[in-house]
Amino acid sequence: MTSKKVRVLVGSPIYQKPHILQKFLLSLKRLDAEGKELAYFFIDDNEDERSSKMLEDFSQEQNNVKLFASNQSDVYVCNGTTHYWNENLVWKVADFKNMIIEHAINEQYDYLFLIDSDLLLYPQTINQLISANKDITSNIFWTKWQPDAEERPQVWLYDEYTQWEISRGQALTDSEINTRYQSFIRQMRTPGVHKVGGLGACTLISQKALKAGVNFNRIENLSFWGEDRHFCIRAAALGISMYVDTHLPAYHIYRDSDLEGAMEFLDRTDMGEGSEASLPKLTLSMVMKNESERYLRKVLEEIRDYIDEAVIIDDGSTDNSAEVCLEVLKGIPVRIIRNDFSKFSNEIELRKMQWTETVKSNPEWILNLDADEVFENRFKEEVRQLISDQEVDVYCFRLYDFWNETHYREDEHWCAHQYYRPFLVRYREGFECKWNDRPQHCGRFAENVFELPHKLSDIRLKHLGWVKKEDRMAKFKRYRELDPDGTYGSAEQYQSIMDGNPNLIRFEE
């Protein structure tokens, strides 16, 4: 006896540029439909005939597509800065969404998934939202509402767009507001299902909530802007809680300048036969402190091509390192854990914390890199093959200490590249870590990691942390302060950092 398929209606009012709509429809075609009956209800409000033709073509290619022509004419302006709405446009869209809700109720769909036509999804998004088992759940996405602003999520806690905790009548200082706002943003970067007070644009609504009366009608005695506010307040008044799922952030094509990142998102999340998305998940685990002006951007631009998520410990940075991570890794799930004060003076505490926080993301493979380390080009091409090997749990690599942009150092004190160390490890639930409890040079993974099946790789890792003279000086002072007698390292090596004429060898890829 076969189980009944879950019936999901995907609905969207569409007024969209053809080059953005094409990517939106491609994203919908890739949705995982296994065990579900997917149907579509699009309201064609386009001015551009090419966009209308795309919807017609989609309806021919896919099953269960309903198109409704709005036959209304309004100008909706989007430019490189922002989107411009007016009162008439807002309530026209509200009527369109109510029409879709009515169809979902009449046809007895189990869920309605309302989505804006400038969003791109992971193929597993609807599965993930259903698994949250809530009546109203939005899938998170992030947007720079102004070109020079920081990214913010489309969900909020109170009123129109308040993204910090506040009690009724409570007065907060600017500092308190910022602290609470940053706490909310960190929560939104943490994979999970979180309760919110407002949401929109990418929302799964259960049949129970639909029949209870959620809709986008205007609440006459409410002056809040936007139909989503009226929807959310009505839902709360009906006793229906709202949530955001942060596991699989959608990608928002808010401006034409976002199109390059859109292609990267579609390529990286492709679920086609034999694609990398069917392979094990690769999680970047990184510790950083004040890296925004060094190699962080270069490293992350390389890494983003092959990782699936990132867990980053910001160890007391006073610069914008965290913002650089979020910018460069846009479209990839990123969780940043901030230490108010650096823990590096007792490195073992920091590494244990790094492991604990990374494990919280339910990783399959963990790639542990510092913010000044980057693999040679081969790694990008071969990493998926490495983590597909069921016989190996740990990969070890040689690390080369670069002393300028093209040469690494080799002498009696600088020979790390002659040894193999673990940087890529499969997470095995139940593996009991035994750490080297030294405050410095304790290793990135537990010292018993070699109890797992391991293999040596000839792919090389480039360490750029010694390239600049000022960085060498800073490290020399740090080691002299943290380990003056060379108890945990080598006093001779520390002293050799300042050698004026070291032996350097050109690195050939």
N, C-alpha and C positions, 0 to 999 in steps of 0.2 A: 504494500500500500504506500503510495507516494504522499509525502506531506504537502500541505497546501502552500503555494508560493505566497510570499509577502508581496502585496500590491502597493506600489509606490508611484504617485503622480509627481512628475517633475514639472514645475510651472514657472513661467517667466514672462513678464511684459517686456517687449524688446523694442528699443529705439537705439540702434547701435551702428557704429561705423563698420563697414564690411571687413576690414583687416583685423578688427578685434572680434567681431562676431564669428569669423572663421575659426579662430582659436577656441572660443567658447564652445562652439558646436563640436569641435574635435575632442575637447575635454569630456563632453557628455557622451560621445560615442565610446569612449574608453571606460566608462563606468562599469564596474563589476556587477553583472546582472544575475550571477549564479544564485539560484534559490529565490529569485525575485521576479515579479512581473513589472517591468518598468514601462510607464506611459508618459507622454509629454503633452502639455497644453501651453502653447505659445500664443501670446497676443501680439500680432504684427502691427506695431505702431511706427514703423520705419518711414522716413522720408526718402531714403536712398533705395532705389529699385534693386540694386545689387544685393542689399541685405535681405529684402523680401524674397528674392530668388534663392538665396542660400537657405532660407527657412523652407521653401518649397522643395528644394533638393533634399534637405534633411528628412522631410516627411515622406519622400519617396524611398529613401534608403533605410529608414528605421520603421519598426512596427509601432502601432498605437500612438500616432502623432495627431494631435488636433490643433489646427491653426485657426485663429480668429482675427480677421482684419478689423482694426479699430476704425478706419476711415475718418480719423481725426487729424487735424493739422496743427501742430504746435512746434515752436522752435525751442530746442533744448541745447544750450551752448556748453561745449566742453573744449577747453584749450589746454595749453601746457602748464597752466597754473592750477586751475580748479574746475569744478562743475557748477553751473549756475541754475538754480531751481527757482520757481515762483509758486505762488499759492495754487494756481490753476493746475500746474503740472503735478504737484504733490497729490492733490485729491483725484486727479485723473488716474494716476498710478494706483492710488488706493482702491478706486473702483475696479480697475483691472484685476488687482489681487483678490478682491472680494469675489469677482466672477470666477476666478480659478478655485477659490475656496468652495464656492457653491457647486462647481463641477465635481470636486473631490468628494464632497458629501453625497451628492446625488448618485455618483458611481461607486460609492462605498469603498474608497481606497483606504488601506490601512494607514498610510502616511501621505502627507503632502510635503514635498521638498520645494520651497520657494527660493529661487536663486536669481541674482542679478546677472545680466548678460556680459559683464566684464570680469567675471571670475573664472579661474581655472581650478580644477579639483584633482586630488589624488583619485585613482580609480576605486580605491577602497573606502572613499568618504562616506557614502550612504550606509555601508555595512557598519562603519565605526559609529555613526550617529545612532543607528538603530540599537547597537549594542549598549549604548549609554542608558537605554531603558527609561527615558524621560519623555514627557509629553511635548515639551518645546525645547529644542536644542539647536543652537547655532554652531556652525563650524567656523572656527576663528579665521580671520584674515587681517592683515596689517596694511596700513595706508599712511603715506605722507600726505596729509590733507593740503599742505602747502609745500612747494618744492624744497624749501630749506628747513622744514620742520622735521621732528623725529617721527618715526613710525608709531602709530597708535592702533589698537584693535578696534573693531566695530562694535564692541560691547561695552556696557557701562554698569554702574551700580545704582545710581539714583538720578532722578529728575531727567534732564535732557541729555547730559553726557558727563556726569560727575563720575570720575574714575578713582575715587578714594573713599575710604570709609568715613562716615560722619553721622553723628547722632542728630536727631531733630533739635534744632535750636542751638547746636554747639558752634562755638566760634573757634576757628583754628588759625594759627599763624601761617605765614607763607612757608616757613620751614617745616611745620607739621604737615601741611598739605603735601609738600614735595616728598616727605618721607613716606606718607601713606600712599601717594600716587606710585612711587617707585616699588612699593610692596605689591601693589595691584599688578603692575607691569611684570614683575618677576613671576607672580602667580600665573599670568597669562602666557608666559614663556615656558611654563612647566607642563609637560604632557599630562593631561587628566581631564576630568569633567568638573567644572566649577560653577557654582550658583552665581547668577548675575541678576541685575534689575532691569536691564534693557539690552536689546539685540536686534539684528535684522540682516537682510540681504542674502543670507545663506543659511536657511533655517528649516529644520525638519519638524513637522507638526503632526502629532498623532491624531487618529480618527476621534479618539476620546475628547481631545481639546477642540477639534473642529466642531463636533456636535455640542460641546458645552457653550459654544458661541463666540470663540475668538474671531476677530475680523478687524478690518482696517477702517471702519467707519469713524468719522470725525466725532470726538467728544466735545460737545458744544461749549462747555464751560472750561475748556482747557486751551491755553494759548501756546503750548509747546509746539515747536516746529517739527514737521515731518510725520508721515503716516505711521512709521515704525513706533514712535513714542505712544501714539494712541492705541496701537495694537498691544504694546507691552503693558500699559496701564490697565487696559481692559482685561488682559490675561491675569494680571495680579489681582484685580478686583474679583475675578471669577475663582480665585484660589488656586491658580495654576502657576507653579514655580517655573522659572526659566533658567537655562543652563548654557554654558559654552563648552564645546569639546575642543581641546587644544592639541590633540595628537597629530593631526594632519592639516596644517595651515594651508588654506587656499591661497592662490596667487591673484592679486588684484591688478588689473591693467587699468589703472586710474588715468594714466597719461600715455601718449604715444611713446614717450621715453621709456616706459615700462615694457615695451614689446621685446627688447632683447632678452630681458630676464624671463619673459613668458616662454620664449622658445627653449631656454635652458630648463625651465620647470617642466615643460612637456617632454623634453628628451629624457630628463632624469627620472620622471615618474612613469615612463612608458611601460605598459604591462603586456606588450606584444609577445608572441611566442619566442622564447629564447632570450628575452630582454633581461637586462640586469635587475629589473625590479622583482623578478621572481627568485633572485639569489638572496643569500642571507643579508640581514641588515648590518651595515657597518656604521659604528658610532665613533665619532671623534671624541676623545677625552683630552682636555688641555688645561694646563695651569698657566696663568699669565699675570703680569703686573706691569703697568705702564709701558705697554708695547705699541701704542698707536703710531709713534714716530719711528719705529724700528722696522721689523720685517713682518708684522702681523698681517697687514693687508696682502702682501705678496704670498705669504704662506697660505692664507685662507682662500685666495683666488685659485691657487693650485688644488687645494684640498676639496673645495666645493664640487669639483667635477666627479668625485667618486664616493663621497660620504652620503649617508642617508639622514643623519642627525648629528647634533653636537651637544656635549655637556662640557661647560667651561667654568672653571673656578677663577673668578677675578679676585686675586689675592691682594686686596687693598689698593687697587689702582686709584690714582688721583687725576688721571687723564681720561680721554674718551675711548679707551680700549674696548669697553663693552659695546659702545655704539658702533664702532668699526666692525665688530663681529656681527652684529645684527644687520648692518648694511650689506656687508660682503656676502653673508650667508642667507640673504633674503630668499624666501621660498623653501628653506630647509628648516625643519624643527630645531630650534636652539633653546637650550636652558642655561641660563647664566646664574651661578651662585656667587654672591658677593661677600667677601670677608671685609668687615670694617677695618680690621688691622691685619697686616701680613702675618702668615704663619710660617714663612720660609725659614726663619731662624731655627725652627724645629721641623725640618723637612718631613720627617716621618709622619707627623700629625697631618701635614698637608696632603701627603700621598694617600694616607688612609681615608681622609675626607674625600679626595678625588675618586677613589675606588667606590666608596659608599654611594656617592651621589651619581656616579655613572651607572652603577647597578640598578638604581631606582628607575632608570629608563627602560629596563628589561632588554638589555642589548643582546645581540648574538655574537658579533665580533667587536672588539674594542681596539682602536688605534690610538696609542698614547704618544702624542707629540707635543713638544714645547713650541712656543710661538715664534721661535727662530730656527725651526727645523723643516726641511723640505726634501722629499725624495727626488732622486733623478727621474727623468721623464718616463722611464720604463715602468715605474710603479703604477702610474695611471692606467696603463694598458693591461697590466698583469694582475692587479689586486683582486679583481673579481674571480679570476682563476684560482688564486691562492686560497680565498676563503670558501671556495666550493669544494676543496679537498676534504673529504670526510675523515681522512686518516691523520690529520694534523690539527692541533689545538693552539700551538704557539709558533710564531715565526720570529726568527732572530735576524738582525741586520747589522752591518758595520756602519759606524758613524764617523764621518770625516770632519775634523775641526778646521774650517776655513779661516785663513788669516788675511785674505783679501778676496775680491769677487771671483777670482779664477784659480787660486792656489790653496791647498791645505797644508798644514804643518805636520812634519814627521821628524821626530828625534826621540831620545830616550824618555822624555817626559810626555810627549804627545804622540801616542800610538794607539788611540782608541779604535782606529780603523782596522787594527789587526785582530780585533776581538768581535764576537757576535753577541748582541744583547737583544732581549725581547722588546718589541715595540707593538706587535700585533698579536692579540690573544683572543681566543674564543671563550666566551663566558660559559662556564659550566656551573649550573645551579647545584649547590651543595658542596662545592669545592671549598675547603677550609684554608683560608689564607694564613700563612705564617710569615710575618714581616721581620725585616732586619731593622731593629729599633734604634738605629743610629740617628742623631739629630741632623747629620749631613751625609750626602752620598749614600742614601739608604736604598736606592733603586726605585723604579716607578711602579713595579709590580711586586707582589709578595715573592720572597726569595725561594719559595717551594714551587713556583710556577713550572719549573722544569720537570716536576712529577707528571705533568701532562705531556702527551705526545708532541714533540717539537721538531722543527726543521730549520736549517740554515738557508737563507736566501742570499743570492749574490747581488741583489738590488741594493744600491748604496744610498745612505741617508746623509744629506749635507747639513752641517751645523754652522749657521751663519753668525752665531753669537759672539765670535771673536774677530769678525772682519774689521770693525772700526776700532781705532785706537782708543777712543773715549769709552767704548764698551769694555775693552780689555782693562783699562784703568779702573773702571767701576767694579768689575769682578775681582780684580786684584785686591782692592780695598775691602770688598765684602768678605772674601775668604779669609783675609788677614784678621778681620773682626770676628767672624763666626767660628773660625777654626785656626787660631793663631799658631798652635803647635803642630798642625798637620795631623791631629789625632784621628780624624775621619777620612783624610785624604793624604796628600803629599805636600809637605812644606816646600820641598825642592821644586815641585811642579808649580806651586803658587808663585814662587819667586821667579820662575822662568817665564811667567806671563809677560814680564816687561823686557825680555831679551830684545836687543836692538837689531839683531841680524839672525833670525831663526831660519832653519832649513825648510824651504817651501817647495812643494811639488805641484805641478799643474794637474788639475782634475779634468780628465777627458771623458766625455759621455759617449 
